[in-house]
Amino acid sequence: MNPASEPKIAVRGLGKHFYTKGREFHALDNIDLEVRPNEFLALVGASGCGKSTLLRIIGGLETLTEGEILVDGRAVHGPGRDRVMVFQDYSLYPWLTVIENIRFCRQLDAHARGATTADAASAVDRSYALLALMGLEKVKDSYPNALSGGMRQRVAIARALMSRPEVLLMDEPFGALDAQTREVMHDLILHVFELEKTTIVFVTHDVDEAVYLADRVVVLAPNPGHVDSIHDIDLPPPLERDQDLKLAPDFLAQKKTILDRIRQTTGVQRDLEMLERMTRHLRDTASTNQGD
Ligand SMILES: Nc1ncnc2c1ncn2[C@@H]1O[C@H](COP(=O)(O)OP(=O)(O)OP(=O)(O)O)[C@@H](O)[C@H]1O
């Protein structure tokens, strides 16, 4: 059990170097970060700043070079049943139906642990509850290739939730979906977050998405990847949010603060300022020439 004051996840002095074809690449440097129990934390930042690498290390899918990751105070040395990842590309088994996909990993795990009949019955109950939660009841016997991207991602999330993971690690889960489907998925994931009481670490490029969903947004800066800033998000509780919120001045102000940080960390801000100076110079030169 995790006392409320203890972080669910603690990242301490984490560094990551990749070695490819005799060359070293410094991907992450001295990352210190804590994720609280039942917190929704979003990671944003320029492409290549190391968001996915950090998430994969927390998931135990990638090794670290320096520092440590603790979950409930215990060091992470690989994947664990307490942490489940959801990726952008759904990774469903095409030969299994929706309900079979949702149950598959849990069945494998149960088999490995020599589960009892009571375990099997509770797994069936759980899979039906998740079908209902994710709005998948009507397609439970369909195969993934008959489903839209949004429905496939619902199946992938239901499958991830089957084992009641304490930590859900989501790597741009809605990145391949159209704008309308993303909005539906945002409200759905807030429902899941509220009902399942998980801790979520969510990687995204979309600052709107990060501000709408997260309790805190971490901006990572590149070369090598490090924490630039951490932003507390002040919005109504998850189930009281609706899409119109994204147009409210307070929401836009929080989004702008984060976007400005990302621009600063990537040099885009410098480029924009240089463009502005050049435009002003060209305009001044043109008006001087007209005056001649
Ligand atoms: N297995 C690997 N071997 C070598 N370099 C890698 C490997 N995985 C990632 N990298 C490099 O590490 C850096 C961080 O990659 P990562 O995918 O974590 O960034 P990201 O912020 O998630 O990017 P994006 O937003 O584009 O998905 C990149 O420069 C990438 O090329």
The ligand as a Gaussian input file, in Angstrom:
#p B3LYP/6-31G(d) Opt

LIG

0 1
 N       16.794000       2.658000     -29.625000
 C       17.356000       3.838000     -29.901000
 N       18.627000       3.909000     -30.370000
 C       19.217000       5.092000     -30.620000
 N       18.602000       6.285000     -30.451000
 C       17.337000       6.275000     -30.002000
 C       16.643000       5.058000     -29.711000
 N       15.404000       5.366000     -29.267000
 C       15.316000       6.710000     -29.296000
 N       16.470000       7.239000     -29.735000
 C       16.765000       8.673000     -29.888000
 O       16.519000       9.295000     -28.642000
 C       15.916000      10.573000     -28.841000
 C       14.623000      10.633000     -28.073000
 O       13.668000       9.796000     -28.738000
 P       12.176000       9.700000     -28.239000
 O       11.436000       8.846000     -29.208000
 O       12.156000       9.311000     -26.826000
 O       11.714000      11.218000     -28.366000
 P       10.240000      11.811000     -28.325000
 O       10.316000      13.080000     -27.556000
 O        9.279000      10.782000     -27.839000
 O       10.018000      12.106000     -29.869000
 P        8.652000      12.215000     -30.688000
 O        7.875000      13.307000     -30.042000
 O        9.092000      12.567000     -32.063000
 O        7.973000      10.879000     -30.602000
 C       15.729000      10.730000     -30.348000
 O       16.791000      11.513000     -30.860000
 C       15.800000       9.330000     -30.865000
 O       16.320000       9.299000     -32.184000

